[in-house]
Amino acid sequence: MSDRGETSVPGWATFFDDEEYDEFMVAVADDLARRGEVIIEDGVAMLEIDGGGEHRLGLQNLAQLCNQVDRDQWLELVREHFDRVIVSTHTHDLEAIGRDYDLVKSIVKVRLYARESLGKLTASTIHRELGEDLVSVLVYDLPDAVATVPTEAPTHWPDSLDTVFELALKNVLEQDEVETEVLDLEDGTKFTVMVGESFFVTSHLLVLEKYLDPVTTMGALVAVPNRHTLLFAPILDLTVVDTLHAMAVLAHRRHAEGPGSLTPTLYWWQGGTLMALPTEVDEDGVRFFPPTEFVENCLERLARPSAYGPN
């Protein structure tokens, strides 16, 4: 079953027009149908392969990749994408990797995921909560794939999970290159954009204090729109509102473009904790719906200069 008869483009693929979306879904359904039994619903393909198990395949990332190339390349791109995703899950013996702790120490990393994208799979991952809709997940960074670490693997390890998470983050910081640029806008607001080809750019959020200049008692605004982009700005004064609007526009755009979309949500970061700052972005601009705690403990405190002035 597929979405072929559907002409309304869903929210996860709004960069397509009706014709493009229909052509994309036809390409996906045809490719998966030759592999096994497939059901496609709400941007997710459930594929059952004889002797190959079941696969839950998200379509948003693939759609974003197709949107970045000419339509005559879509069939090949779809085929290569599913070849890579499906085959990679069978070419590595994750159980054997988990028993080789020396190998684990060299390839284990921590990656951020949107909780929604993992769905029921969240329960079968080794993860930590990070904000309302993000989780940091322990993974193996393999040559041709990123695989979540099986939940039974730590039973073979001599170190605690806390130690392994620290090692996983250390591997990200040492092995994955990122570029940072301060975006200085005409209205005087500015924030930092961190980008890279790595799937682990957003993992740098876990050590954000390393990059904040200055570090303030009010914390920072942050966003992780896709796996290749981290946005942040220290909160210094009430220009935080203008900065938030500017960051929201870029976060929503990067989330829609992908690839590897996480969330368009902006967050208030304080010492590693995250609070969602809901925004809506459309052709009329940005609408911000500040939580009461952010108003009382950030905006109102910033509006009282004596709170930060000399005694």
C-alpha positions in Angstrom: 0.0 0.0 0.0 1.3 3.5 -0.7 0.2 7.1 -0.8 0.0 7.3 -4.6 -3.5 8.5 -4.7 -2.8 11.3 -2.3 -2.4 14.7 -3.8 -2.1 16.8 -0.6 1.5 17.2 0.4 2.0 16.3 4.1 3.9 18.6 6.6 7.1 16.6 6.4 7.5 17.3 2.7 6.2 20.8 2.1 9.1 21.6 -0.1 7.5 19.5 -2.8 4.5 20.5 -4.9 1.8 18.0 -5.5 3.3 16.6 -8.6 6.8 16.2 -7.1 5.4 14.6 -4.0 3.4 12.1 -6.0 6.5 11.3 -8.1 8.6 10.8 -5.0 6.1 8.5 -3.4 5.8 6.4 -6.6 9.6 6.0 -6.7 9.7 5.0 -3.0 6.8 2.5 -3.3 8.2 0.9 -6.5 11.7 0.5 -5.0 10.5 -1.0 -1.7 7.9 -3.2 -3.4 10.6 -5.1 -5.2 12.3 -5.8 -1.8 9.3 -7.1 0.1 5.9 -6.3 1.6 5.6 -2.6 2.3 3.1 -0.3 4.0 3.7 3.5 3.8 1.9 5.8 6.2 2.6 9.2 7.6 6.1 9.5 6.2 7.2 6.1 7.4 7.6 2.9 5.3 7.3 -0.5 7.1 9.1 -3.0 5.1 9.1 -6.8 5.7 11.7 -8.8 3.8 11.6 -12.6 3.7 14.5 -13.8 5.8 15.6 -10.2 6.4 13.3 -9.0 9.1 11.2 -5.9 9.4 12.5 -2.4 8.8 11.0 1.0 9.8 12.2 3.5 7.2 11.6 7.2 7.7 11.0 9.1 4.4 11.6 12.7 5.4 15.4 12.6 5.1 15.2 10.8 1.7 12.7 13.4 0.5 15.0 16.2 1.6 17.9 14.6 -0.3 15.8 14.3 -3.4 14.7 17.9 -3.2 18.4 18.9 -3.5 18.9 17.1 -6.8 17.3 17.0 -10.3 14.2 14.8 -10.6 15.9 12.6 -13.2 18.3 11.5 -10.4 15.6 10.5 -7.9 15.3 6.8 -8.9 19.0 6.2 -8.5 19.1 8.2 -5.3 16.1 6.3 -3.8 17.7 2.9 -4.7 21.1 3.8 -3.3 19.6 5.2 -0.1 17.6 2.1 0.7 20.5 -0.2 -0.4 22.7 1.6 2.1 20.1 1.7 5.0 18.8 -1.9 4.6 22.1 -3.6 3.8 24.0 -1.9 6.6 21.8 -3.4 9.2 22.8 -6.9 8.1 26.5 -6.5 7.3 27.6 -5.8 10.8 27.4 -8.2 13.7 26.5 -5.7 16.4 26.5 -8.4 19.1 30.1 -9.3 18.2 31.1 -5.7 18.2 29.6 -5.3 21.7 31.8 -8.1 23.1 35.0 -6.4 21.8 35.4 -3.5 24.2 38.6 -2.3 22.6 36.7 -1.9 19.3 33.8 -0.3 21.1 36.0 2.3 22.6 37.2 3.4 19.2 33.8 3.7 17.5 31.3 4.5 20.2 29.7 8.0 19.9 26.7 9.9 21.2 24.2 11.3 18.7 21.1 13.5 19.2 17.8 12.2 17.9 14.3 13.7 17.9 12.3 11.4 20.2 9.5 11.4 17.7 11.7 10.0 14.9 12.7 7.0 17.1 9.1 6.3 18.1 8.8 2.9 19.9 12.5 2.3 19.1 13.4 4.7 21.9 12.8 1.9 24.4 15.5 -0.3 22.6 18.2 2.4 22.6 20.7 3.4 25.3 19.8 7.0 25.7 19.5 10.0 28.0 16.7 12.6 28.1 17.6 16.0 26.7 14.8 18.5 26.8 11.2 17.7 25.9 11.7 16.2 22.5 15.3 15.3 22.2 17.4 12.3 23.4 21.1 11.6 23.2 21.7 8.0 22.1 24.8 5.8 22.3 25.7 4.6 18.8 28.5 2.8 16.8 30.0 5.0 14.1 30.6 2.3 11.5 32.3 2.8 8.1 29.0 2.7 6.2 26.4 3.3 8.8 25.5 4.7 12.2 24.0 1.9 14.4 22.4 2.3 17.8 24.2 0.2 20.4 22.1 -2.8 21.4 20.8 -2.5 25.0 22.5 -5.8 26.0 26.0 -4.6 24.9 26.9 -2.9 28.2 26.8 -6.2 30.1 30.1 -7.1 28.3 31.8 -3.8 29.2 34.1 -3.2 32.2 33.2 0.5 32.5 30.0 2.1 33.6 27.6 3.7 31.2 28.6 7.1 32.6 32.1 6.4 31.6 31.1 5.2 28.1 29.0 8.2 27.5 32.0 10.4 28.4 34.1 8.4 26.0 31.5 8.6 23.3 31.4 12.4 23.5 35.2 12.6 23.6 35.3 10.6 20.3 32.9 13.1 18.7 35.0 16.0 19.8 38.2 14.5 18.6 37.1 12.8 15.4 34.3 15.0 13.9 35.2 18.3 12.3 32.9 21.3 12.6 33.0 24.9 11.4 31.7 27.8 13.4 30.6 31.2 12.1 29.1 34.2 14.0 26.1 35.4 12.0 26.0 39.2 12.6 22.7 40.6 11.3 21.9 44.2 10.2 19.6 44.8 13.2 22.6 44.2 15.5 21.6 40.7 16.7 24.0 37.9 16.3 24.3 34.2 17.0 26.7 31.4 16.2 26.1 28.8 13.6 28.0 25.5 13.9 27.9 23.2 10.8 29.6 20.1 9.5 29.3 17.0 7.3 29.3 14.8 10.3 26.1 13.2 11.8 27.3 14.4 15.2 27.4 18.2 14.9 24.5 18.6 17.3 26.3 16.4 19.9 28.3 19.5 20.7 25.2 20.8 22.4 26.2 18.5 25.3 29.3 20.6 25.9 27.9 24.0 24.9 29.7 25.8 27.7 32.9 25.2 25.8 31.7 27.5 23.0 29.8 30.2 24.8 31.5 33.6 25.0 30.6 34.9 27.4 29.0 32.3 29.8 26.2 34.2 31.6 23.9 33.4 34.4 21.0 33.6 32.0 22.3 30.8 29.8 21.8 30.7 26.1 19.4 30.3 23.2 20.0 27.1 21.2 18.5 25.2 18.3 19.3 21.9 16.6 17.2 22.0 13.4 19.1 19.1 11.7 22.0 16.8 12.4 24.4 19.1 10.6 23.5 22.3 12.3 23.7 23.8 15.8 22.7 27.4 16.5 23.4 29.2 19.8 23.7 32.6 21.4 24.5 33.6 25.0 21.7 35.6 26.6 23.1 39.0 27.6 20.2 41.4 27.6 16.7 42.0 26.2 18.1 41.8 22.6 17.5 38.1 23.3 14.0 38.6 21.9 15.3 39.9 18.5 17.9 37.1 18.5 15.3 34.5 19.2 13.2 35.7 16.2 16.2 35.6 13.9 17.3 32.2 15.1 13.7 30.9 14.7 13.6 31.8 11.1 16.9 30.0 10.3 16.0 27.0 12.5 12.7 26.5 10.8 14.3 26.8 7.3 17.2 24.4 8.2 14.7 21.9 9.7 12.6 21.9 6.5 15.6 21.6 4.2 17.4 18.9 6.1 18.9 16.4 5.6 18.5 14.7 8.9 15.9 17.0 10.4 15.7 17.0 14.2 13.4 19.8 15.4 12.6 23.5 14.6 12.2 24.2 18.3 14.3 26.8 20.0 15.4 26.1 23.6 16.5 28.0 26.7 19.7 26.3 27.7 20.8 26.7 31.4 23.8 24.6 32.5 22.8 21.7 30.3 19.1 21.7 30.9 16.7 22.7 28.0 13.3 24.4 28.0 11.4 24.6 24.8 10.5 28.1 23.6 7.6 27.6 21.2 7.6 29.7 18.0 5.6 29.7 14.8 7.2 31.0 11.5 5.3 31.8 8.4 5.1 34.5 5.7 3.7 36.9 8.3 6.8 36.6 10.5 7.6 35.0 13.8 5.2 34.4 16.7 6.7 33.6 20.1 4.8 32.0 22.9 7.1 32.4 25.9 6.7 29.9 28.8 5.9 31.6 32.1 9.2 30.4 33.6 11.2 32.1 30.8 9.3 35.3 31.2 9.7 35.4 35.0 13.2 34.1 35.3 14.8 35.5 32.2 13.0 38.4 30.5 11.8 40.1 33.7 15.1 39.7 35.4 16.9 41.2 32.4 14.5 44.1 32.5 15.8 45.0 36.0 19.3 46.5 35.4 19.9 46.7 39.2 19.9 42.9 39.4 23.2 42.8 37.4 24.6 46.3 38.1 27.2 47.1 40.8 26.1 46.9 44.5 
